[in-house]
Structure formats: C-alpha cells, structure tokens
Amino acid sequence: MITKDMTLAEVLRGHPQTRQVLLAHGFCDCCGGNLTLEEGARARGISVEKLLKALNINF
C-alpha cells in the first residue's frame, strides 16, 4: 500500500506501474524524488487523499 509518507522515489522504485498516475497529477520522475507524496501534493495544490486513492486503486 502506498502512503502519504513515502517519497516519490520510493513509490516509483517499488511500484513502477504508478508512473502514469503520477505524471497525470503533475509529478515527474526526473526531479523531486526526495519529496513525500504529501509534500508533492501540497506543492501542486492537489488533494493527497485523491492522489493516494488513484495510486492504490490496483492494490
């Protein structure tokens, strides 16, 4: 399960199939890998809960 405290790098390393979901939410896989999903969502003005729901839909 993906959580808000995981970094972008951790998510992509452990769950590479989430790349397209992250890209669709404004994340890129070339920078910001040390930010947690919560920090990244806040910086993009998106709901971390909605992001997590989209990322965890297949688990």
C-alpha positions, -999 to +999 in steps of 0.1 A: +000+000+000+013+034-009+011+061+018+015+098+020+048+095+039+065+076+010+088+096-012+082+098-050+114+078-055+102+050-031+069+048-049+084+046-084+110+021-073+085-002-055+055+004-078+067+014-113+032+009-127+022+041-109+043+063-131+014+073-154-008+082-125+019+104-110+025+121-144-012+127-148-012+145-114+017+168-123+046+148-109+077+140-130+101+112-124+132+133-131+131+156-101+116+159-066+122+123-058+130+131-022+097+148-015+070+127+001+037+123-017+021+146+008+047+174+002+044+170-035+006+171-035+007+202-013+031+219-037+009+211-066-023+221-049-039+187-052-056+165-026-032+139-012-063+117-004-074+117-041-038+111-052-034+081-028-068+067-040-056+069-076-023+053-068-037+025-046-066+016-069-049-016-082-038-029-048 
